[in-house]
Protein backbone atom coordinates (compact mmCIF):
# COMPACT_ATOMS: atom_id res chain seq x y z
CA UNK A 1 0.00 0.00 0.00
CA UNK A 2 1.51 3.31 -1.02
CA UNK A 3 1.66 6.16 1.48
CA UNK A 4 -0.64 8.21 -0.76
CA UNK A 5 -3.50 5.81 -0.04
CA UNK A 6 -3.05 5.65 3.73
CA UNK A 7 -5.38 7.52 6.08
CA UNK A 8 -3.30 8.07 9.21
CA UNK A 9 -6.41 8.42 11.31
CA UNK A 10 -7.30 4.74 10.74
CA UNK A 11 -3.86 3.21 11.31
CA UNK A 12 -1.57 2.56 14.27
CA UNK A 13 2.00 1.64 13.37
CA UNK A 14 3.66 -1.09 15.43
CA UNK A 15 7.02 -0.93 13.65
CA UNK A 16 8.66 -3.77 11.70
CA UNK A 17 6.24 -3.08 8.82
CA UNK A 18 3.25 -4.00 11.02
CA UNK A 19 0.19 -1.79 11.30
CA UNK A 20 -3.11 -2.00 13.16
CA UNK A 21 -5.85 -1.21 10.66
CA UNK A 22 -9.10 0.47 11.81
CA UNK A 23 -7.79 0.73 15.35
CA UNK A 24 -10.40 1.74 17.96
CA UNK A 25 -9.01 4.05 20.66
CA UNK A 26 -9.81 3.60 24.35
CA UNK A 27 -8.49 5.90 27.06
CA UNK A 28 -8.02 4.31 30.50
CA UNK A 29 -6.70 6.81 33.03
CA UNK A 30 -6.49 6.62 36.80
CA UNK A 31 -7.09 10.25 37.76
CA UNK A 32 -4.54 11.75 40.17
CA UNK A 33 -6.19 13.38 43.14
CA UNK A 34 -9.37 11.35 42.76
CA UNK A 35 -9.42 10.54 46.47
CA UNK A 36 -9.90 14.24 47.21
CA UNK A 37 -13.01 14.75 45.08
CA UNK A 38 -14.73 11.36 45.19
CA UNK A 39 -16.24 11.78 48.68
CA UNK A 40 -17.90 15.06 47.65
CA UNK A 41 -19.19 13.57 44.40
CA UNK A 42 -20.53 10.55 46.26
CA UNK A 43 -22.36 12.74 48.79
CA UNK A 44 -23.89 14.91 46.07
CA UNK A 45 -25.06 11.93 44.01
CA UNK A 46 -26.60 10.08 46.95
CA UNK A 47 -28.40 13.26 48.03
CA UNK A 48 -29.77 13.75 44.52
CA UNK A 49 -30.89 10.10 44.39
CA UNK A 50 -32.79 10.57 47.65
CA UNK A 51 -34.60 13.60 46.22
CA UNK A 52 -35.33 12.51 42.63
CA UNK A 53 -36.88 9.31 41.20
CA UNK A 54 -34.27 8.92 38.46
CA UNK A 55 -34.68 7.86 34.83
CA UNK A 56 -34.61 4.58 32.89
CA UNK A 57 -32.60 4.26 29.68
CA UNK A 58 -30.18 1.32 29.42
CA UNK A 59 -30.15 0.62 33.15
CA UNK A 60 -31.92 -2.40 34.58
CA UNK A 61 -32.35 -1.60 38.23
CA UNK A 62 -30.25 0.99 39.96
CA UNK A 63 -30.70 4.75 39.75
CA UNK A 64 -29.73 7.20 37.02
CA UNK A 65 -29.89 10.97 37.32
CA UNK A 66 -31.05 13.43 34.72
CA UNK A 67 -28.34 14.43 32.25
CA UNK A 68 -27.52 17.68 34.03
CA UNK A 69 -24.74 16.52 36.35
CA UNK A 70 -22.06 18.71 34.76
CA UNK A 71 -24.19 21.73 35.71
CA UNK A 72 -24.30 20.83 39.41
CA UNK A 73 -22.74 23.55 41.60
CA UNK A 74 -20.25 21.46 43.59
CA UNK A 75 -16.55 22.26 43.18
CA UNK A 76 -15.88 18.56 42.72
CA UNK A 77 -18.02 18.65 39.58
CA UNK A 78 -15.92 21.53 38.25
CA UNK A 79 -12.80 19.44 38.81
CA UNK A 80 -14.37 16.50 36.99
CA UNK A 81 -15.23 18.75 34.04
CA UNK A 82 -11.58 19.73 33.80
CA UNK A 83 -10.59 16.06 33.73
CA UNK A 84 -13.06 15.40 30.92
CA UNK A 85 -11.54 18.26 28.91
CA UNK A 86 -8.08 16.77 29.40
CA UNK A 87 -9.27 13.32 28.31
CA UNK A 88 -10.93 14.63 25.13
CA UNK A 89 -7.82 16.65 24.29
CA UNK A 90 -5.69 13.53 24.67
CA UNK A 91 -8.01 11.62 22.36
CA UNK A 92 -8.09 14.47 19.83
CA UNK A 93 -4.29 14.40 19.71
CA UNK A 94 -4.58 11.07 17.88
CA UNK A 95 -6.05 12.95 14.90
CA UNK A 96 -3.52 14.76 12.67
CA UNK A 97 -6.23 17.20 11.68
CA UNK A 98 -7.27 18.12 15.23
CA UNK A 99 -3.71 18.01 16.55
CA UNK A 100 -2.61 20.65 14.03
CA UNK A 101 -5.33 23.18 14.79
CA UNK A 102 -4.71 26.38 16.68
CA UNK A 103 -5.83 26.38 20.36
CA UNK A 104 -9.48 27.30 20.73
CA UNK A 105 -10.52 26.38 17.21
CA UNK A 106 -11.74 22.92 18.23
CA UNK A 107 -14.34 23.03 20.97
CA UNK A 108 -16.84 20.55 22.32
CA UNK A 109 -19.92 20.38 24.47
CA UNK A 110 -20.51 17.69 27.06
CA UNK A 111 -23.23 16.49 29.38
CA UNK A 112 -23.22 13.82 32.05
CA UNK A 113 -25.34 11.83 34.48
CA UNK A 114 -24.82 9.81 37.65
CA UNK A 115 -25.40 6.08 38.06
CA UNK A 116 -25.91 4.08 41.23
CA UNK A 117 -25.84 0.30 40.88
CA UNK A 118 -26.77 -2.00 43.72
CA UNK A 119 -26.95 -5.79 43.97
CA UNK A 120 -27.90 -7.43 40.63
CA UNK A 121 -28.22 -4.10 38.75
CA UNK A 122 -26.77 -3.90 35.24
CA UNK A 123 -26.95 -1.99 31.93
CA UNK A 124 -28.11 -3.40 28.61
CA UNK A 125 -25.95 -3.47 25.48
CA UNK A 126 -26.07 -0.02 23.90
CA UNK A 127 -24.29 2.81 22.11
CA UNK A 128 -24.57 6.59 22.57
CA UNK A 129 -26.11 8.07 19.39
CA UNK A 130 -25.71 11.73 18.41
CA UNK A 131 -22.37 11.97 20.25
CA UNK A 132 -18.74 11.60 19.23
CA UNK A 133 -17.02 10.46 22.45
CA UNK A 134 -18.48 8.84 25.54
CA UNK A 135 -16.96 8.03 28.88
CA UNK A 136 -17.41 6.91 32.44
CA UNK A 137 -15.76 7.98 35.67
CA UNK A 138 -15.94 5.69 38.71
CA UNK A 139 -16.64 7.67 41.87
CA UNK A 140 -16.92 4.62 44.14
CA UNK A 141 -16.33 1.12 42.81
CA UNK A 142 -18.12 -0.33 45.83
CA UNK A 143 -17.13 -3.95 46.28
CA UNK A 144 -14.48 -3.86 43.56
CA UNK A 145 -14.26 -7.64 43.00
CA UNK A 146 -18.02 -8.20 42.87
CA UNK A 147 -18.58 -8.13 39.11
CA UNK A 148 -20.32 -5.29 37.33
CA UNK A 149 -17.48 -4.80 34.82
CA UNK A 150 -18.00 -2.79 31.64
CA UNK A 151 -17.57 -4.80 28.46
CA UNK A 152 -16.85 -3.49 24.95
CA UNK A 153 -17.71 -5.55 21.87
CA UNK A 154 -15.44 -5.88 18.84
CA UNK A 155 -16.98 -3.41 16.33
CA UNK A 156 -16.09 -5.59 13.32
CA UNK A 157 -19.11 -7.88 12.78
CA UNK A 158 -17.31 -10.13 10.26
CA UNK A 159 -14.38 -10.82 12.61
CA UNK A 160 -16.18 -13.96 13.79
CA UNK A 161 -16.69 -15.36 10.26
CA UNK A 162 -13.38 -17.26 10.13
CA UNK A 163 -11.44 -17.71 13.40
CA UNK A 164 -7.71 -17.17 12.92
CA UNK A 165 -5.47 -19.58 14.87
CA UNK A 166 -3.61 -17.78 17.62
CA UNK A 167 -5.66 -14.58 17.39
CA UNK A 168 -8.70 -13.53 19.38
CA UNK A 169 -10.56 -11.46 16.80
CA UNK A 170 -14.19 -10.80 17.84
CA UNK A 171 -13.23 -11.00 21.50
CA UNK A 172 -14.90 -8.57 23.91
CA UNK A 173 -12.77 -6.33 26.11
CA UNK A 174 -13.72 -6.24 29.79
CA UNK A 175 -12.60 -3.44 32.10
CA UNK A 176 -12.98 -3.82 35.87
CA UNK A 177 -14.24 -0.71 37.70
CA UNK A 178 -11.91 1.07 40.12
CA UNK A 179 -12.53 4.23 42.10
CA UNK A 180 -10.91 7.16 40.28
CA UNK A 181 -10.74 5.39 36.89
CA UNK A 182 -11.86 7.30 33.78
CA UNK A 183 -12.64 5.66 30.44
CA UNK A 184 -13.19 7.45 27.12
CA UNK A 185 -14.21 5.74 23.87
CA UNK A 186 -16.02 6.38 20.56
CA UNK A 187 -19.75 6.74 21.17
CA UNK A 188 -20.56 4.15 18.49
CA UNK A 189 -18.67 1.39 20.35
CA UNK A 190 -21.13 -1.17 21.72
CA UNK A 191 -20.85 -1.77 25.45
CA UNK A 192 -22.81 -3.02 28.42
CA UNK A 193 -22.38 -3.33 32.19
CA UNK A 194 -22.47 -6.79 33.72
CA UNK A 195 -24.61 -7.51 36.80
CA UNK A 196 -23.10 -6.17 39.98
CA UNK A 197 -23.04 -8.54 42.94
CA UNK A 198 -21.71 -6.25 45.66
CA UNK A 199 -23.53 -5.07 48.75
CA UNK A 200 -22.16 -1.49 48.70
CA UNK A 201 -23.38 1.01 46.13
CA UNK A 202 -21.29 1.35 43.01
CA UNK A 203 -21.38 4.98 41.88
CA UNK A 204 -20.25 6.23 38.50
CA UNK A 205 -20.66 9.22 36.24
CA UNK A 206 -21.23 8.74 32.50
CA UNK A 207 -20.83 11.51 29.94
CA UNK A 208 -21.13 12.27 26.23
CA UNK A 209 -19.12 14.76 24.20
CA UNK A 210 -19.79 16.31 20.80
CA UNK A 211 -17.03 18.09 18.87
CA UNK A 212 -17.73 21.27 16.99
Secondary structure, 3 states (H helix, E strand, C coil): CCHHHCCHHHEEEEECCEEEECCCCEEEEECCCHHHHHHHHHHHHHHHHHHCCCCCCCEECCEECCCCHHHCCCHHHHHHHHHHHHHHHHHHCCCHHHHCCCCCCCCEEEEEEEEEECCCCEEEEECCCCCCEEEEEEEECCCCCCECCEEECCCCHHHHCCCCCCCCCCCCEEECCCCCEEEEEECCCCEEECCECCCCCEEEEEEEEEEC
